[in-house]
């Protein structure tokens, strides 16, 4: 068989009619806006018990 590997475009990998494509085409992405740094209160919410040791379950209450 002449066509062993089928590309996603429906054409064969060794098809002489199609020009060679890059193995990994670079997808055109829109410029991503940098996320603002989270506030310390969002990262570490204030604990109800200031003197309490670090709890094992972070998502409590």
C-alpha positions as CSV (number, residue, x, y, z in Angstrom):
1,X,0.0,0.0,0.0
2,X,1.3,3.5,-0.8
3,X,-0.7,5.4,1.8
4,X,0.2,4.2,5.3
5,X,-0.4,7.2,7.5
6,X,-3.5,9.3,7.2
7,X,-3.3,12.9,8.3
8,X,-6.2,14.7,10.0
9,X,-6.9,16.7,6.8
10,X,-7.9,13.4,5.1
11,X,-4.8,13.4,2.9
12,X,-2.0,10.8,3.0
13,X,1.3,11.5,4.6
14,X,3.2,10.5,1.5
15,X,0.9,12.1,-1.0
16,X,3.0,13.8,-3.7
17,X,0.3,16.2,-4.6
18,X,0.2,17.9,-1.3
19,X,3.1,20.2,-0.1
20,X,5.0,19.2,3.0
21,X,3.4,20.5,6.1
22,X,5.3,21.2,9.4
23,X,4.9,18.3,11.8
24,X,3.6,20.6,14.5
25,X,1.9,23.7,13.2
26,X,2.0,26.6,15.7
27,X,-1.6,27.5,16.6
28,X,-2.3,31.2,16.5
29,X,-3.3,32.2,20.0
30,X,-4.7,35.5,21.0
31,X,-2.6,37.6,23.4
32,X,-3.4,36.5,26.9
33,X,-3.8,39.2,29.5
34,X,-1.6,38.6,32.5
35,X,-3.6,37.7,35.5
36,X,-3.4,40.2,38.4
37,X,-1.5,38.9,41.5
38,X,-4.1,37.5,44.0
39,X,-4.4,39.4,47.2
40,X,-2.8,37.7,50.3
41,X,-6.3,37.6,51.9
42,X,-7.5,35.5,48.9
43,X,-4.5,33.1,49.0
44,X,-4.5,32.8,52.8
45,X,-8.0,33.6,54.2
46,X,-7.9,34.9,57.7
47,X,-8.5,32.1,60.2
48,X,-11.1,32.4,62.8
49,X,-8.7,31.1,65.4
50,X,-5.4,33.1,65.1
51,X,-3.5,30.8,67.5
52,X,-4.8,27.6,65.9
53,X,-2.2,25.3,64.3
54,X,-2.4,24.7,60.5
55,X,-5.5,22.6,60.0
56,X,-5.2,19.4,57.9
57,X,-8.3,20.3,56.0
58,X,-7.8,23.6,54.3
59,X,-11.3,23.8,53.0
60,X,-13.3,23.9,56.2
61,X,-16.2,26.1,57.4
